[in-house]
Amino acid sequence: MRILITGVAGFIGFHLAKKLIEQGHEIVGIDNINDYYTPTLKRLRLSELDSKKFKFYESDINKIDNFDQNFDLVINLAAQAGVRIKKEQEINYINSNIYGFKNICNFCSRNKIKRIIYASSSSVYDDSNSEPFSESKTLIKPKSVYGMSKLFNEVYASAFASENNMSFLGLRLFSVYGPYGRPDMAYFSFTDSIKRDEVVRLHNDGSMARDMTYIDDVIEGISASIDYLIKEDLNGRNEIFNLGNNSPIMTSFLLNSLKENLNIEPKVKRINTSNESVFTHANLSKSKRILGYNPKTSFEDGIKEFLNWHKTYENL
């Protein structure tokens, strides 16, 4: 297949492109290489995608009309990520996550591309009770602007799919981590701070829990989503799936695991925040039943894989 991946220089986009190239697909990727975190890491990822089956354009998704138009599938991963960003950067939630997503949808409609997979987030869920988050049963109530922008994607995709008889598949991703990951996420930023003998900023005494999901498991889930979308005609529907690990990790446990693996005592500053989920926990019943999704990587194994990679990365 010929597949367009937006946000291809990002953490998930890079790993997905690598997997799909290995499977023999022709991949076109776009990314604006912004400076939300170091562009050096994004270009490092791209350097690993050297293949005759990969073509890259450095551009914004709001300018996608300038590119090739013949695709079997579009996978939209481009977005302003993170719930903790500077106030002046919040406009990117609008430009990328809302206007950019609408532009991707219109591009696909104009060019008769019927299948779209897009990244949503566990941030759309309410965390007022202790039950695992279910696609059909858990209250949808984002706490952050980021979460609201992802909920917009889902609502817009449902209406757009129905009006244009297209097939949309939204993936609610849960705290994806691993090699080549995002430096703004806790596991990565904690590691950097500990190694540099800098202060670790621990939010809410480390009492928050995240359903940390290893990158290889997420890529298998996206690959299964592609197979499902190709085989099934969703008849103008937007189908939603959780991709998580079903095993939340306390932030305090994460910090202690890094301390033990690195054998370094961290310096810690405790900070209170109120705009984040107390916990995230994916109910995987639907994903397992329909996609055959079955995450296999334990947190202990996954964090060791990340730390092994980080030894190489920190010396670049």
Residue pairs with C-beta under 8 A, 6 or more apart in sequence:
1 25
1 26
1 72
1 73
1 230
2 25
2 26
2 28
2 70
2 71
2 72
3 20
3 25
3 26
3 27
3 28
3 71
3 72
3 73
3 74
3 75
3 226
4 27
4 28
4 29
4 30
4 67
4 68
4 71
4 73
4 74
4 75
5 13
5 16
5 17
5 20
5 27
5 28
5 29
5 30
5 75
5 77
6 13
6 29
6 30
6 31
6 61
6 64
6 74
6 75
6 76
6 77
6 78
6 104
7 13
7 30
7 31
7 61
7 76
7 77
7 78
7 79
8 14
8 17
8 27
8 29
8 30
8 31
8 46
8 49
8 56
8 77
9 29
9 31
9 33
9 42
9 43
9 45
9 46
9 56
10 31
10 42
10 45
10 77
10 78
10 81
10 182
11 45
11 176
11 178
11 180
11 181
11 182
11 215
12 77
12 119
12 173
12 176
12 215
12 218
12 219
12 222
13 29
13 31
13 77
13 78
14 45
14 46
14 48
14 49
14 180
15 178
15 180
15 215
15 216
15 218
15 219
16 75
16 77
16 219
16 222
17 27
17 29
17 49
17 54
18 48
18 49
19 219
19 223
20 27
20 223
21 27
21 49
21 51
21 53
21 54
23 223
24 53
25 53
26 53
27 53
27 54
27 55
28 54
28 55
28 56
28 57
28 67
28 68
28 71
29 49
29 54
29 55
29 56
29 57
30 56
30 57
30 58
30 59
30 60
30 61
30 64
30 67
30 78
31 42
31 46
31 56
31 58
31 59
31 78
32 58
32 59
32 60
32 61
32 78
33 39
33 42
33 43
33 58
34 92
36 80
36 81
36 82
36 85
36 89
36 92
36 184
37 182
37 183
37 184
38 183
40 316
41 180
41 183
41 313
44 180
44 313
44 316
45 180
46 56
49 56
57 67
59 66
59 67
60 100
61 76
61 78
61 96
61 100
61 103
61 104
62 95
62 99
62 100
62 103
64 103
64 104
64 107
65 107
69 107
69 111
70 111
71 111
71 113
72 113
72 115
72 230
73 113
73 115
73 116
73 117
73 226
73 229
73 230
74 104
74 107
74 108
74 113
74 115
74 116
74 117
75 116
75 117
75 118
75 222
75 226
76 101
76 104
76 116
76 117
76 118
76 119
77 118
77 119
78 96
78 100
78 104
79 96
79 97
79 100
79 101
79 119
79 149
79 150
80 89
80 92
80 93
80 95
80 96
80 97
80 146
80 149
81 146
81 182
81 184
82 146
82 184
83 123
83 143
83 144
83 145
83 146
83 147
83 275
83 276
84 184
84 273
84 276
85 92
85 146
90 145
93 145
93 146
93 149
94 149
97 146
97 149
97 150
97 152
97 153
98 149
98 152
98 153
101 118
101 152
101 153
101 156
102 156
104 116
104 118
105 116
105 156
105 157
105 160
107 113
108 114
108 116
108 166
109 160
109 164
109 166
114 165
114 166
114 167
115 166
115 167
115 169
115 229
115 230
116 157
116 166
116 167
116 168
116 169
117 168
117 169
117 170
117 171
117 222
117 225
117 226
117 229
118 153
118 157
118 168
118 169
118 170
118 171
119 150
119 170
119 171
119 173
120 150
120 151
120 153
120 154
120 170
120 171
120 172
120 173
120 240
121 146
121 147
121 150
121 172
121 173
122 133
122 172
122 173
122 174
122 175
122 211
122 242
122 244
122 277
122 280
122 282
123 142
123 143
123 144
123 146
123 147
123 150
123 277
124 140
124 142
124 147
124 150
124 151
124 154
124 172
125 133
125 138
125 139
125 140
125 141
125 142
125 172
125 277
125 280
126 138
126 139
126 140
126 141
127 143
127 277
127 278
127 279
127 280
128 139
128 141
130 279
131 137
131 138
131 281
131 283
132 246
132 281
132 282
132 283
133 172
133 242
133 244
133 280
133 281
133 282
133 283
134 242
134 283
134 285
134 286
135 172
135 240
135 241
135 242
135 283
135 286
136 286
137 283
138 283
140 151
142 148
142 150
142 151
143 275
143 276
143 277
144 275
144 276
153 170
154 170
154 238
154 240
157 168
157 170
157 238
158 168
158 237
158 238
160 166
160 168
160 238
161 167
161 168
161 234
161 236
161 237
161 238
162 236
162 237
163 236
164 236
165 235
165 236
166 236
167 229
167 232
167 233
167 234
167 235
167 236
167 237
168 234
168 237
168 238
168 239
169 225
169 228
169 229
169 234
169 238
169 239
169 240
169 241
170 238
170 239
170 240
170 241
171 221
171 222
171 225
171 240
171 241
171 242
171 243
172 240
172 241
172 242
172 243
172 244
172 282
173 213
173 218
173 243
173 244
174 210
174 211
174 212
174 213
174 242
174 243
174 244
174 245
174 280
174 282
175 185
175 210
175 211
175 212
175 213
175 244
175 280
176 213
176 214
176 215
176 218
177 185
177 187
177 188
177 212
177 213
177 214
177 215
177 302
177 303
177 306
178 214
178 215
178 216
178 302
178 305
178 306
178 309
179 215
179 305
179 306
179 308
179 309
179 310
180 215
180 309
180 313
181 187
181 188
181 215
181 306
182 188
183 189
183 192
186 210
186 251
186 254
187 212
187 254
187 258
187 303
187 306
188 306
188 310
189 200
189 201
190 200
190 254
190 255
190 258
190 266
191 258
191 262
191 306
191 307
191 310
192 198
192 314
193 199
193 200
193 201
193 266
193 267
194 200
194 258
194 259
194 262
194 264
194 266
195 262
195 264
195 314
197 267
198 267
199 267
199 268
199 269
200 255
200 266
200 267
200 268
200 269
201 269
201 271
202 251
202 252
202 255
202 268
202 269
202 270
202 271
203 251
203 270
203 271
203 272
203 273
203 276
204 251
204 271
204 272
204 273
204 276
205 252
205 270
206 250
206 251
206 252
206 253
206 254
206 255
207 250
207 251
207 252
207 278
208 250
208 251
208 276
208 277
208 278
208 279
209 248
209 249
209 250
209 251
209 278
209 279
209 280
209 281
210 248
210 249
210 251
210 254
210 279
210 280
211 244
211 245
211 246
211 247
211 248
211 249
211 280
211 281
211 282
212 245
212 247
212 248
212 249
212 254
212 299
212 302
213 243
213 244
213 245
213 282
213 295
214 245
214 295
214 297
214 299
214 301
214 302
214 305
216 297
217 243
217 245
217 295
217 296
217 297
218 243
220 293
220 295
221 241
221 243
221 287
221 291
221 293
221 295
222 243
224 291
224 292
224 293
225 241
225 291
228 290
228 291
241 286
241 287
241 290
241 291
241 293
242 282
242 283
242 284
242 286
242 287
243 282
243 287
243 293
244 280
244 281
244 282
244 284
244 295
245 282
245 295
245 297
245 299
246 281
246 282
246 283
246 284
246 295
247 299
248 279
248 280
248 281
249 299
254 303
255 266
255 268
257 299
257 300
257 303
258 266
258 303
258 307
259 265
259 266
261 303
261 304
261 307
262 307
284 293
284 295
287 293
288 294
297 305
